[in-house]
Amino acid sequence: MALVSIEGRAAFLLRGLVCLLAGAALACGETLVDETYSGTPLFTFKGRVVAPSDYVNEEDAEVFLLVLWSPGGAAKADKLVAQPGTLRRMAFFRSFEMHLFDEPGPGFLYTTPSGARYAIGRLGGFQDANGNGRKDDSEPLEGYSQNALIRAPEALSASDSPTGAPLSAGWHLVSTPLECPPSGGPQPTPGPDEPVADGECGVRLGDGCKKDADCGGGVCVLNFVGAWGGGACLIPEPPPDGCRQKGSVLLRAPAPDTTAYWIKACTVTEDCGRLHPYQCDQQLRGCRPTAEVVVDVNGREPPRSFCVEQGAPPR
């Protein structure tokens, strides 16, 4: 008979106690992980769940989240599949941290024509109508995150990456829609009327600010396609003085809004020099406050593709 250490037995008994206490809500056969789990997370979502008032029960503001992957890749996201063991209990309008401890299995990975693989998905939310702590067929998903989570087991080339640009191996939380590469043929090239950033404007793009005067030839932006906490120095397009900072990237508002700003370019989040929620968003390889996940529970279906519509600018 194999010997069991005191520490091992204690861990076993502790797990049993946790299962007993949680039994009314979640079966121990489920691979649900909560704060009692002491493993090292592979990735952590930080965010909040929002909803119209008629979706929230004031006496029970509980909502469940889970990770959904698209085995069809970025372009064909019409069939999202839940990853077992990712179900978490959260609350509306409260900040949350959601840890992932398991890799998406082979069945969640999309294989590109060249043989490269990646997983892409988003968070989904539902309300547990019958209180059994599970996602039943009678309980539809009512909300989704707009961000996409990409897991790249190995580095991806521009032709394989759903962002349309080289992507390093790892976990990436990116804004959508994405500039997905075409299924075949050459990569699209900017049109002749596309503005080019080639100037030395003296603007410290991405720096925090309170007013335009803090930004030299730029402007202080507090809200653009979401809140920019602490403000950020950006350059509007077209720039008042005609100068577009060399090395910056252009972020456009969703159509039909024509507002656009030049933002700080980056390769990794450390390039941005800002605290959470600022990150190097691989959608455009630009510094943006997009590391916070917002799950909007509103009853609407998510887009059936993570990719930008043909001819439409990225958000």
Short mmCIF file of the C-alpha atoms (twelve columns), coordinates in Angstrom:
data_MODEL
# 
_entry.id   MODEL 
# 
loop_
_atom_site.group_PDB 
_atom_site.id 
_atom_site.type_symbol 
_atom_site.label_atom_id 
_atom_site.label_alt_id 
_atom_site.label_comp_id 
_atom_site.label_asym_id 
_atom_site.label_seq_id 
_atom_site.Cartn_x 
_atom_site.Cartn_y 
_atom_site.Cartn_z 
_atom_site.pdbx_PDB_model_num 
ATOM 1   C CA . MET A 1   0.000   0.000  0.000   1 
ATOM 2   C CA . ALA A 2   1.330   3.419  -0.907  1 
ATOM 3   C CA . LEU A 3   2.054   5.713  1.996   1 
ATOM 4   C CA . VAL A 4   0.115   8.979  2.220   1 
ATOM 5   C CA . SER A 5   1.849   11.959 3.799   1 
ATOM 6   C CA . ILE A 6   0.182   14.042 6.478   1 
ATOM 7   C CA . GLU A 7   0.220   16.994 4.072   1 
ATOM 8   C CA . GLY A 8   -1.374  14.929 1.325   1 
ATOM 9   C CA . ARG A 9   -4.092  13.623 3.623   1 
ATOM 10  C CA . ALA A 10  -4.770  17.129 4.893   1 
ATOM 11  C CA . ALA A 11  -5.090  18.407 1.318   1 
ATOM 12  C CA . PHE A 12  -7.477  15.558 0.476   1 
ATOM 13  C CA . LEU A 13  -9.641  16.224 3.533   1 
ATOM 14  C CA . LEU A 14  -9.643  19.951 2.805   1 
ATOM 15  C CA . ARG A 15  -10.811 19.330 -0.751  1 
ATOM 16  C CA . GLY A 16  -13.542 17.069 0.556   1 
ATOM 17  C CA . LEU A 17  -14.691 19.747 2.989   1 
ATOM 18  C CA . VAL A 18  -14.760 22.322 0.200   1 
ATOM 19  C CA . CYS A 19  -16.825 19.964 -1.973  1 
ATOM 20  C CA . LEU A 20  -19.235 19.309 0.881   1 
ATOM 21  C CA . LEU A 21  -19.754 23.000 1.524   1 
ATOM 22  C CA . ALA A 22  -20.167 23.749 -2.174  1 
ATOM 23  C CA . GLY A 23  -22.318 20.719 -2.880  1 
ATOM 24  C CA . ALA A 24  -25.551 22.650 -2.803  1 
ATOM 25  C CA . ALA A 25  -24.389 24.759 -5.714  1 
ATOM 26  C CA . LEU A 26  -21.766 22.809 -7.659  1 
ATOM 27  C CA . ALA A 27  -21.023 19.125 -7.971  1 
ATOM 28  C CA . CYS A 28  -17.454 18.112 -7.163  1 
ATOM 29  C CA . GLY A 29  -17.352 16.181 -10.408 1 
ATOM 30  C CA . GLU A 30  -17.270 19.549 -12.146 1 
ATOM 31  C CA . THR A 31  -13.810 21.014 -12.700 1 
ATOM 32  C CA . LEU A 32  -14.839 24.336 -11.204 1 
ATOM 33  C CA . VAL A 33  -11.909 26.247 -9.721  1 
ATOM 34  C CA . ASP A 34  -12.401 28.914 -7.087  1 
ATOM 35  C CA . GLU A 35  -10.262 30.840 -4.617  1 
ATOM 36  C CA . THR A 36  -9.492  27.636 -2.696  1 
ATOM 37  C CA . TYR A 37  -7.473  26.328 -5.651  1 
ATOM 38  C CA . SER A 38  -3.759  26.937 -5.121  1 
ATOM 39  C CA . GLY A 39  -2.456  26.318 -8.627  1 
ATOM 40  C CA . THR A 40  -0.765  28.898 -10.811 1 
ATOM 41  C CA . PRO A 41  -3.153  30.497 -13.356 1 
ATOM 42  C CA . LEU A 42  -2.185  30.346 -17.009 1 
ATOM 43  C CA . PHE A 43  -4.206  33.503 -17.685 1 
ATOM 44  C CA . THR A 44  -6.353  35.881 -15.627 1 
ATOM 45  C CA . PHE A 45  -9.300  37.901 -16.850 1 
ATOM 46  C CA . LYS A 46  -9.919  41.178 -15.039 1 
ATOM 47  C CA . GLY A 47  -13.223 42.889 -15.711 1 
ATOM 48  C CA . ARG A 48  -16.850 43.430 -14.821 1 
ATOM 49  C CA . VAL A 49  -20.326 42.344 -15.897 1 
ATOM 50  C CA . VAL A 50  -22.827 44.986 -17.000 1 
ATOM 51  C CA . ALA A 51  -26.478 44.735 -17.979 1 
ATOM 52  C CA . PRO A 52  -29.671 46.782 -18.392 1 
ATOM 53  C CA . SER A 53  -31.622 47.093 -15.146 1 
ATOM 54  C CA . ASP A 54  -34.355 44.721 -16.339 1 
ATOM 55  C CA . TYR A 55  -31.800 41.894 -16.587 1 
ATOM 56  C CA . VAL A 56  -30.726 42.155 -12.957 1 
ATOM 57  C CA . ASN A 57  -32.589 40.739 -9.977  1 
ATOM 58  C CA . GLU A 58  -31.862 43.162 -7.146  1 
ATOM 59  C CA . GLU A 59  -32.277 40.377 -4.593  1 
ATOM 60  C CA . ASP A 60  -29.934 38.039 -6.465  1 
ATOM 61  C CA . ALA A 61  -27.394 39.854 -8.655  1 
ATOM 62  C CA . GLU A 62  -25.544 36.635 -9.397  1 
ATOM 63  C CA . VAL A 63  -24.317 35.795 -12.888 1 
ATOM 64  C CA . PHE A 64  -22.237 32.902 -14.203 1 
ATOM 65  C CA . LEU A 65  -19.366 33.233 -16.669 1 
ATOM 66  C CA . LEU A 66  -17.549 30.629 -18.733 1 
ATOM 67  C CA . VAL A 67  -14.963 30.508 -21.501 1 
ATOM 68  C CA . LEU A 68  -16.210 29.864 -25.036 1 
ATOM 69  C CA . TRP A 69  -13.872 28.854 -27.872 1 
ATOM 70  C CA . SER A 70  -14.410 28.964 -31.625 1 
ATOM 71  C CA . PRO A 71  -13.061 25.730 -33.177 1 
ATOM 72  C CA . GLY A 72  -13.762 27.281 -36.596 1 
ATOM 73  C CA . GLY A 73  -11.203 30.016 -35.985 1 
ATOM 74  C CA . ALA A 74  -11.628 33.774 -36.103 1 
ATOM 75  C CA . ALA A 75  -13.641 34.018 -39.306 1 
ATOM 76  C CA . LYS A 76  -16.240 31.370 -38.452 1 
ATOM 77  C CA . ALA A 77  -17.289 32.038 -34.881 1 
ATOM 78  C CA . ASP A 78  -20.908 30.963 -35.298 1 
ATOM 79  C CA . LYS A 79  -20.378 27.881 -33.095 1 
ATOM 80  C CA . LEU A 80  -18.858 28.673 -29.713 1 
ATOM 81  C CA . VAL A 81  -18.066 25.735 -27.439 1 
ATOM 82  C CA . ALA A 82  -17.651 25.987 -23.665 1 
ATOM 83  C CA . GLN A 83  -14.386 24.805 -22.120 1 
ATOM 84  C CA . PRO A 84  -15.091 22.393 -19.249 1 
ATOM 85  C CA . GLY A 85  -13.989 23.567 -15.832 1 
ATOM 86  C CA . THR A 86  -14.220 27.301 -16.566 1 
ATOM 87  C CA . LEU A 87  -17.614 28.014 -14.971 1 
ATOM 88  C CA . ARG A 88  -17.370 30.823 -12.422 1 
ATOM 89  C CA . ARG A 89  -19.929 32.598 -10.211 1 
ATOM 90  C CA . MET A 90  -19.745 36.403 -10.395 1 
ATOM 91  C CA . ALA A 91  -21.982 39.392 -9.635  1 
ATOM 92  C CA . PHE A 92  -23.329 42.163 -11.838 1 
ATOM 93  C CA . PHE A 93  -21.512 45.518 -11.738 1 
ATOM 94  C CA . ARG A 94  -18.667 44.246 -9.552  1 
ATOM 95  C CA . SER A 95  -15.060 43.923 -10.613 1 
ATOM 96  C CA . PHE A 96  -13.872 40.350 -10.933 1 
ATOM 97  C CA . GLU A 97  -10.772 38.285 -11.521 1 
ATOM 98  C CA . MET A 98  -11.270 35.006 -13.351 1 
ATOM 99  C CA . HIS A 99  -8.353  32.577 -13.441 1 
ATOM 100 C CA . LEU A 100 -7.792  29.956 -16.129 1 
ATOM 101 C CA . PHE A 101 -5.800  26.926 -15.035 1 
ATOM 102 C CA . ASP A 102 -6.146  24.675 -18.081 1 
ATOM 103 C CA . GLU A 103 -5.052  24.935 -21.699 1 
ATOM 104 C CA . PRO A 104 -7.776  24.764 -24.361 1 
ATOM 105 C CA . GLY A 105 -7.753  21.161 -25.557 1 
ATOM 106 C CA . PRO A 106 -6.918  20.112 -29.132 1 
ATOM 107 C CA . GLY A 107 -10.605 20.193 -30.037 1 
ATOM 108 C CA . PHE A 108 -10.702 23.961 -29.415 1 
ATOM 109 C CA . LEU A 109 -7.680  24.768 -31.601 1 
ATOM 110 C CA . TYR A 110 -8.095  25.994 -35.171 1 
ATOM 111 C CA . THR A 111 -5.578  24.809 -37.748 1 
ATOM 112 C CA . THR A 112 -4.638  27.267 -40.495 1 
ATOM 113 C CA . PRO A 113 -3.967  26.151 -44.085 1 
ATOM 114 C CA . SER A 114 -0.237  26.174 -43.322 1 
ATOM 115 C CA . GLY A 115 -0.673  23.901 -40.309 1 
ATOM 116 C CA . ALA A 116 -0.279  26.548 -37.587 1 
ATOM 117 C CA . ARG A 117 -2.693  26.356 -34.658 1 
ATOM 118 C CA . TYR A 118 -4.370  28.802 -32.319 1 
ATOM 119 C CA . ALA A 119 -7.476  29.064 -30.148 1 
ATOM 120 C CA . ILE A 120 -9.744  32.105 -30.130 1 
ATOM 121 C CA . GLY A 121 -12.732 32.727 -27.917 1 
ATOM 122 C CA . ARG A 122 -14.577 35.041 -25.558 1 
ATOM 123 C CA . LEU A 123 -16.399 35.011 -22.236 1 
ATOM 124 C CA . GLY A 124 -20.089 34.184 -22.131 1 
ATOM 125 C CA . GLY A 125 -22.581 34.904 -19.356 1 
ATOM 126 C CA . PHE A 126 -25.879 33.433 -18.216 1 
ATOM 127 C CA . GLN A 127 -28.183 33.493 -15.208 1 
ATOM 128 C CA . ASP A 128 -28.768 30.278 -13.288 1 
ATOM 129 C CA . ALA A 129 -32.564 30.257 -13.371 1 
ATOM 130 C CA . ASN A 130 -33.008 26.971 -11.495 1 
ATOM 131 C CA . GLY A 131 -30.216 27.562 -8.993  1 
ATOM 132 C CA . ASN A 132 -28.383 24.288 -9.610  1 
ATOM 133 C CA . GLY A 133 -25.050 25.923 -10.350 1 
ATOM 134 C CA . ARG A 134 -24.836 24.483 -13.849 1 
ATOM 135 C CA . LYS A 135 -25.376 25.640 -17.428 1 
ATOM 136 C CA . ASP A 136 -28.509 23.785 -18.536 1 
ATOM 137 C CA . ASP A 137 -29.882 23.709 -22.089 1 
ATOM 138 C CA . SER A 138 -32.882 25.716 -20.865 1 
ATOM 139 C CA . GLU A 139 -30.562 28.552 -19.729 1 
ATOM 140 C CA . PRO A 140 -29.351 30.475 -22.788 1 
ATOM 141 C CA . LEU A 141 -26.215 32.542 -22.892 1 
ATOM 142 C CA . GLU A 142 -27.353 36.160 -22.564 1 
ATOM 143 C CA . GLY A 143 -24.133 38.122 -22.844 1 
ATOM 144 C CA . TYR A 144 -20.600 38.060 -24.179 1 
ATOM 145 C CA . SER A 145 -17.327 39.936 -23.945 1 
ATOM 146 C CA . GLN A 146 -16.339 42.066 -26.912 1 
ATOM 147 C CA . ASN A 147 -12.657 41.280 -26.419 1 
ATOM 148 C CA . ALA A 148 -11.248 38.116 -27.916 1 
ATOM 149 C CA . LEU A 149 -8.879  35.803 -26.065 1 
ATOM 150 C CA . ILE A 150 -6.227  34.232 -28.287 1 
ATOM 151 C CA . ARG A 151 -4.069  31.341 -27.193 1 
ATOM 152 C CA . ALA A 152 -1.117  30.800 -29.508 1 
ATOM 153 C CA . PRO A 153 0.850   27.648 -28.539 1 
ATOM 154 C CA . GLU A 154 3.590   28.799 -30.916 1 
ATOM 155 C CA . ALA A 155 4.412   32.109 -32.593 1 
ATOM 156 C CA . LEU A 156 2.176   32.883 -35.577 1 
ATOM 157 C CA . SER A 157 3.186   34.543 -38.827 1 
ATOM 158 C CA . ALA A 158 1.102   37.392 -40.227 1 
ATOM 159 C CA . SER A 159 -0.564  35.025 -42.693 1 
ATOM 160 C CA . ASP A 160 -1.564  32.640 -39.878 1 
ATOM 161 C CA . SER A 161 -2.425  35.123 -37.122 1 
ATOM 162 C CA . PRO A 162 -6.071  36.212 -36.712 1 
ATOM 163 C CA . THR A 163 -4.776  39.749 -36.126 1 
ATOM 164 C CA . GLY A 164 -3.191  39.902 -39.592 1 
ATOM 165 C CA . ALA A 165 0.197   40.638 -37.988 1 
ATOM 166 C CA . PRO A 166 2.864   38.392 -36.433 1 
ATOM 167 C CA . LEU A 167 1.774   37.191 -32.991 1 
ATOM 168 C CA . SER A 168 4.071   35.830 -30.306 1 
ATOM 169 C CA . ALA A 169 3.353   32.581 -28.503 1 
ATOM 170 C CA . GLY A 170 1.232   33.058 -25.387 1 
ATOM 171 C CA . TRP A 171 -2.120  34.428 -24.252 1 
ATOM 172 C CA . HIS A 172 -3.450  37.642 -25.812 1 
ATOM 173 C CA . LEU A 173 -6.557  39.654 -24.941 1 
ATOM 174 C CA . VAL A 174 -7.358  41.745 -28.016 1 
ATOM 175 C CA . SER A 175 -10.022 44.169 -29.178 1 
ATOM 176 C CA . THR A 176 -12.328 43.191 -32.010 1 
ATOM 177 C CA . PRO A 177 -12.976 43.160 -34.886 1 
ATOM 178 C CA . LEU A 178 -9.648  41.829 -36.137 1 
ATOM 179 C CA . GLU A 179 -7.850  42.401 -39.422 1 
ATOM 180 C CA . CYS A 180 -7.927  38.704 -40.225 1 
ATOM 181 C CA . PRO A 181 -5.726  37.634 -43.155 1 
ATOM 182 C CA . PRO A 182 -7.579  36.559 -46.307 1 
ATOM 183 C CA . SER A 183 -8.077  32.825 -46.798 1 
ATOM 184 C CA . GLY A 184 -5.922  32.958 -49.901 1 
ATOM 185 C CA . GLY A 185 -3.937  35.373 -52.024 1 
ATOM 186 C CA . PRO A 186 -1.693  38.300 -51.051 1 
ATOM 187 C CA . GLN A 187 -2.123  40.451 -47.981 1 
ATOM 188 C CA . PRO A 188 -4.108  43.675 -48.550 1 
ATOM 189 C CA . THR A 189 -2.054  46.852 -48.852 1 
ATOM 190 C CA . PRO A 190 -3.096  50.351 -47.730 1 
ATOM 191 C CA . GLY A 191 -4.810  52.444 -50.366 1 
ATOM 192 C CA . PRO A 192 -3.137  55.516 -51.873 1 
ATOM 193 C CA . ASP A 193 -5.256  57.837 -49.725 1 
ATOM 194 C CA . GLU A 194 -4.325  56.163 -46.435 1 
ATOM 195 C CA . PRO A 195 -2.432  58.678 -44.221 1 
ATOM 196 C CA . VAL A 196 1.188   57.909 -43.368 1 
ATOM 197 C CA . ALA A 197 2.805   58.583 -39.988 1 
ATOM 198 C CA . ASP A 198 6.300   59.841 -40.773 1 
ATOM 199 C CA . GLY A 199 6.728   63.051 -38.760 1 
ATOM 200 C CA . GLU A 200 8.601   64.069 -35.624 1 
ATOM 201 C CA . CYS A 201 5.826   65.847 -33.744 1 
ATOM 202 C CA . GLY A 202 7.261   66.011 -30.233 1 
ATOM 203 C CA . VAL A 203 4.155   64.386 -28.726 1 
ATOM 204 C CA . ARG A 204 4.694   61.746 -26.024 1 
ATOM 205 C CA . LEU A 205 1.937   59.478 -27.281 1 
ATOM 206 C CA . GLY A 206 0.145   57.490 -24.612 1 
ATOM 207 C CA . ASP A 207 1.339   59.557 -21.664 1 
ATOM 208 C CA . GLY A 208 -1.234  60.363 -19.000 1 
ATOM 209 C CA . CYS A 209 -2.772  63.835 -19.069 1 
ATOM 210 C CA . LYS A 210 -5.493  66.080 -17.700 1 
ATOM 211 C CA . LYS A 211 -5.747  68.707 -20.439 1 
ATOM 212 C CA . ASP A 212 -4.629  69.315 -24.022 1 
ATOM 213 C CA . ALA A 213 -1.840  71.605 -22.854 1 
ATOM 214 C CA . ASP A 214 -0.160  68.554 -21.296 1 
ATOM 215 C CA . CYS A 215 0.249   66.996 -24.745 1 
ATOM 216 C CA . GLY A 216 2.193   69.546 -26.787 1 
ATOM 217 C CA . GLY A 217 0.948   69.227 -30.355 1 
ATOM 218 C CA . GLY A 218 -1.472  66.453 -29.395 1 
ATOM 219 C CA . VAL A 219 -4.727  66.343 -27.460 1 
ATOM 220 C CA . CYS A 220 -5.698  64.786 -24.130 1 
ATOM 221 C CA . VAL A 221 -8.241  62.028 -24.746 1 
ATOM 222 C CA . LEU A 222 -10.392 60.758 -21.887 1 
ATOM 223 C CA . ASN A 223 -12.920 58.716 -23.845 1 
ATOM 224 C CA . PHE A 224 -12.632 57.167 -27.290 1 
ATOM 225 C CA . VAL A 225 -14.050 53.724 -28.084 1 
ATOM 226 C CA . GLY A 226 -14.144 53.350 -24.300 1 
ATOM 227 C CA . ALA A 227 -12.733 55.227 -21.320 1 
ATOM 228 C CA . TRP A 228 -9.036  56.143 -21.209 1 
ATOM 229 C CA . GLY A 229 -8.410  56.249 -17.462 1 
ATOM 230 C CA . GLY A 230 -5.946  58.952 -16.461 1 
ATOM 231 C CA . GLY A 231 -6.161  60.425 -19.956 1 
ATOM 232 C CA . ALA A 232 -3.800  59.771 -22.849 1 
ATOM 233 C CA . CYS A 233 -1.965  62.088 -25.243 1 
ATOM 234 C CA . LEU A 234 -3.008  61.241 -28.820 1 
ATOM 235 C CA . ILE A 235 -2.908  62.978 -32.196 1 
ATOM 236 C CA . PRO A 236 -6.218  63.464 -34.012 1 
ATOM 237 C CA . GLU A 237 -6.632  62.562 -37.660 1 
ATOM 238 C CA . PRO A 238 -6.340  64.839 -39.512 1 
ATOM 239 C CA . PRO A 239 -3.777  66.537 -37.234 1 
ATOM 240 C CA . PRO A 240 -4.213  70.313 -36.827 1 
ATOM 241 C CA . ASP A 241 -0.581  71.009 -37.735 1 
ATOM 242 C CA . GLY A 242 -0.320  68.236 -40.327 1 
ATOM 243 C CA . CYS A 243 2.177   66.230 -38.256 1 
ATOM 244 C CA . ARG A 244 1.639   62.499 -37.727 1 
ATOM 245 C CA . GLN A 245 4.046   60.958 -35.224 1 
ATOM 246 C CA . LYS A 246 6.469   58.529 -36.824 1 
ATOM 247 C CA . GLY A 247 5.888   54.959 -35.640 1 
ATOM 248 C CA . SER A 248 2.334   55.553 -34.401 1 
ATOM 249 C CA . VAL A 249 -0.729  53.582 -35.503 1 
ATOM 250 C CA . LEU A 250 -4.159  54.898 -36.441 1 
ATOM 251 C CA . LEU A 251 -7.157  53.878 -34.339 1 
ATOM 252 C CA . ARG A 252 -10.520 54.574 -35.944 1 
ATOM 253 C CA . ALA A 253 -13.944 54.693 -34.321 1 
ATOM 254 C CA . PRO A 254 -16.551 52.202 -35.560 1 
ATOM 255 C CA . ALA A 255 -18.425 53.374 -38.646 1 
ATOM 256 C CA . PRO A 256 -20.256 55.612 -39.296 1 
ATOM 257 C CA . ASP A 257 -18.231 57.700 -36.815 1 
ATOM 258 C CA . THR A 258 -15.218 59.125 -38.667 1 
ATOM 259 C CA . THR A 259 -13.221 60.073 -35.553 1 
ATOM 260 C CA . ALA A 260 -9.681  58.700 -35.498 1 
ATOM 261 C CA . TYR A 261 -6.511  59.168 -33.437 1 
ATOM 262 C CA . TRP A 262 -2.857  58.225 -33.807 1 
ATOM 263 C CA . ILE A 263 -1.843  56.165 -30.783 1 
ATOM 264 C CA . LYS A 264 1.468   54.839 -29.463 1 
ATOM 265 C CA . ALA A 265 2.713   51.784 -31.327 1 
ATOM 266 C CA . CYS A 266 4.020   48.806 -29.367 1 
ATOM 267 C CA . THR A 267 5.156   45.215 -29.535 1 
ATOM 268 C CA . VAL A 268 4.641   44.194 -25.904 1 
ATOM 269 C CA . THR A 269 2.731   45.784 -23.027 1 
ATOM 270 C CA . GLU A 270 5.948   46.977 -21.367 1 
ATOM 271 C CA . ASP A 271 6.367   49.364 -24.300 1 
ATOM 272 C CA . CYS A 272 3.318   51.314 -23.144 1 
ATOM 273 C CA . GLY A 273 4.625   52.388 -19.745 1 
ATOM 274 C CA . ARG A 274 1.132   52.507 -18.239 1 
ATOM 275 C CA . LEU A 275 -0.610  50.468 -15.558 1 
ATOM 276 C CA . HIS A 276 -3.641  48.198 -16.016 1 
ATOM 277 C CA . PRO A 277 -5.924  48.412 -17.953 1 
ATOM 278 C CA . TYR A 278 -3.420  49.749 -20.521 1 
ATOM 279 C CA . GLN A 279 -1.798  47.087 -22.658 1 
ATOM 280 C CA . CYS A 280 -0.244  46.520 -26.061 1 
ATOM 281 C CA . ASP A 281 -3.444  45.549 -27.856 1 
ATOM 282 C CA . GLN A 282 -2.429  43.187 -30.626 1 
ATOM 283 C CA . GLN A 283 -5.465  44.184 -32.702 1 
ATOM 284 C CA . LEU A 284 -3.422  47.138 -33.980 1 
ATOM 285 C CA . ARG A 285 -0.230  46.733 -31.948 1 
ATOM 286 C CA . GLY A 286 -1.119  49.948 -30.188 1 
ATOM 287 C CA . CYS A 287 -1.256  50.999 -26.525 1 
ATOM 288 C CA . ARG A 288 -4.883  51.034 -25.389 1 
ATOM 289 C CA . PRO A 289 -6.814  50.656 -22.090 1 
ATOM 290 C CA . THR A 290 -8.343  47.354 -23.230 1 
ATOM 291 C CA . ALA A 291 -7.027  44.844 -20.684 1 
ATOM 292 C CA . GLU A 292 -10.318 45.044 -18.769 1 
ATOM 293 C CA . VAL A 293 -12.985 42.626 -19.964 1 
ATOM 294 C CA . VAL A 294 -16.570 43.899 -20.067 1 
ATOM 295 C CA . VAL A 295 -19.223 41.193 -20.360 1 
ATOM 296 C CA . ASP A 296 -22.435 42.834 -21.556 1 
ATOM 297 C CA . VAL A 297 -25.499 40.779 -20.628 1 
ATOM 298 C CA . ASN A 298 -28.159 42.156 -22.948 1 
ATOM 299 C CA . GLY A 299 -29.729 39.157 -24.694 1 
ATOM 300 C CA . ARG A 300 -28.044 39.825 -28.034 1 
ATOM 301 C CA . GLU A 301 -26.075 37.240 -29.965 1 
ATOM 302 C CA . PRO A 302 -22.346 37.907 -30.480 1 
ATOM 303 C CA . PRO A 303 -20.942 38.611 -33.950 1 
ATOM 304 C CA . ARG A 304 -20.529 35.446 -36.005 1 
ATOM 305 C CA . SER A 305 -16.967 36.432 -36.823 1 
ATOM 306 C CA . PHE A 306 -14.105 38.022 -34.933 1 
ATOM 307 C CA . CYS A 307 -12.952 39.644 -38.182 1 
ATOM 308 C CA . VAL A 308 -13.614 43.118 -39.533 1 
ATOM 309 C CA . GLU A 309 -16.108 43.291 -42.377 1 
ATOM 310 C CA . GLN A 310 -14.520 43.608 -45.771 1 
ATOM 311 C CA . GLY A 311 -13.811 47.273 -46.468 1 
ATOM 312 C CA . ALA A 312 -14.605 48.424 -42.917 1 
ATOM 313 C CA . PRO A 313 -11.945 50.025 -40.688 1 
ATOM 314 C CA . PRO A 314 -10.936 48.216 -37.460 1 
ATOM 315 C CA . ARG A 315 -12.156 49.552 -34.132 1 
# 
